[in-house]
Amino acid sequence: MGKKKIAIIGIGAAGCFCAVNIAEQTTDYEIFMYDAGLTPMHKLSLTGGGRCNLTNTFENAENLTKIYPRGDKLLRSLFYNFNHENTIEWFENHDIKLYAQDDGRIFPKSNKAAEIVDKLYFLMNKYGVWTFTGKKLSLIEKTSNEQFSLTFSNGEKCLEQFDYVIVTTGGLSNSPLMESLKKLGIEIIEPVPSLFSLKVKSNILTSLMGATVDNASVMIAGEKFRSEGGLLITHFGFSGPAVLKLSSYAARFLKENNYKCDLAINWLNESEDVVFQLINELIKKNRNKNILSSHPKNFTNRLWEFLISRAEIQKDKKFSELGKKHLNKLVNILTSDIYHVSGRGQFKDEFVTAGGVSLKSLNHKTLESKTVKNLFFAGEVLDIDAITGGYNLQAAWTTAKTVAENFTVS
Ligand SMILES: Cc1cc2nc3c(=O)[nH]c(=O)nc-3n(C[C@H](O)[C@H](O)[C@H](O)COP(=O)(O)OP(=O)(O)OC[C@H]3O[C@@H](n4cnc5c(N)ncnc54)[C@H](O)[C@@H]3O)c2cc1C
């Protein structure tokens, strides 16, 4: 009897990691991979600005829900089997040297995503995995003999039939493949973008372009969504870790509201009381000096001048001349400065999709469909996504490894 055949749809991070992990452990299967694009692992080669932030130390991940706004519970259990430490070990065992930055992000020592791509591709070749590019899958069907037949978007039927299909197509979009999965009984949570910057309509920020604040907090006014971290002012609005995180927590809310909301910035990420105290100390120390001469230490002169004018304080005032009204206004601006968001930015820092194949449709131990035997899912196609920091790729490695083990652990 010939070998059983596996089709992996999508030659990306999850698909390749899955193929290699199956092939390294057993020769019982013949693996065929298909990708819509022409370059395997194209997105992986762009990750981390070309450096590939492939995982994280998870040292700052006290609360997994804050890291994975969708999918935290499933990942918590899958991490018992394959977590960031296993990822590090896996790549180091495959001769990729890694290092961790102070912020916990882990990269290859070469700082080249190409090293990871080349390694996975080398291993796939070594194990005789078949790869076909320019093949966009549009239909998965079960045949009468319990196999799978595949049809591509140009109407071409795949010559092979498969015993197993693993879908690793990344962020789902409204596509024939999505419709085909729905027909098979797979529940799909509407895909929406996550991890984006926010546009502010007025051009008041133009003069501040490029300014950063180390630790601010941002909130959607009147809603529960809040995050903190670095804030970057761009030519069109706000970006940086705090905003990207907020866009992840509020991905669905923002989509439903057509990316319009009021963004409240706490420039110092401190309570009103603490900020009052801080400004009063500045006043005490600098009574006879100009208000622009001194500012909280994580601001630049440019940003302080901007915030002073937002608080409607004249720039030629001395600290001692700051009356109660202006003091209150300044504290209010520093702790709850409101900007009207008019849309989402196009700047792709680490752009992922929230939504996808509902985790309810799957067996949580195997990531196999509950309705279609031998149909598996891994990677971003699942309703799992994370904030930036290497966590999205970690989810791809973990889910791919989980699927691979169905074929390698008896
Ligand atoms: C610019 C950028 C930078 C990023 N940087 C990081 C980072 O540093 N760290 C991190 O953790 N995450 C990062 N991410 C997120 C990360 O890249 C993804 O989470 C990860 O690639 C998901 O892997 P995947 O294999 O599930 O999907 P993908 O890597 O997207 O692969 C899916 C593959 O499926 C193919 N495909 C799609 N539809 C079909 C179809 N119908 N038929 C056939 N093939 C199909 C696609 O062409 C693609 O090759 C970044 C994302 C972007 C866009």
The ligand as an ORCA input file, in Angstrom:
! r2SCAN-3c Opt
* xyz 0 1
  C       4.590     42.982      7.981
  C       4.328     41.943      9.030
  C       5.269     41.721     10.019
  C       5.023     40.775     11.018
  N       5.972     40.573     11.962
  C       5.764     39.637     12.930
  C       6.761     39.360     13.907
  O       7.883     39.891     13.869
  N       6.462     38.441     14.873
  C       5.257     37.782     14.922
  O       5.050     36.978     15.829
  N       4.336     37.976     13.975
  C       4.559     38.877     12.979
  N       3.602     39.072     12.019
  C       2.418     38.179     12.008
  C       2.848     36.832     11.416
  O       3.530     37.060     10.197
  C       1.676     35.911     11.173
  O       0.980     35.754     12.386
  C       2.149     34.553     10.668
  O       2.826     34.706      9.431
  C       0.990     33.591     10.495
  O       1.469     32.404      9.891
  P       0.501     31.508      8.984
  O       1.347     30.440      8.432
  O      -0.711     31.175      9.735
  O       0.037     32.486      7.809
  P       0.906     33.124      6.652
  O       2.311     33.269      7.071
  O       0.140     34.327      6.241
  O       0.853     32.043      5.482
  C      -0.351     31.701      4.847
  C      -0.052     31.281      3.412
  O      -1.270     30.775      2.845
  C      -1.365     31.233      1.526
  N      -2.795     31.219      1.138
  C      -3.782     32.043      1.571
  N      -4.953     31.703      1.003
  C      -4.704     30.637      0.207
  C      -5.506     29.833     -0.643
  N      -6.815     30.055     -0.770
  N      -4.922     28.822     -1.325
  C      -3.588     28.584     -1.197
  N      -2.780     29.322     -0.400
  C      -3.327     30.327      0.284
  C      -0.761     32.618      1.546
  O      -0.307     32.979      0.263
  C       0.391     32.439      2.542
  O       1.604     32.102      1.925
  C       3.818     40.019     11.008
  C       2.893     40.235     10.003
  C       3.135     41.181      9.011
  C       2.132     41.396      7.929
*
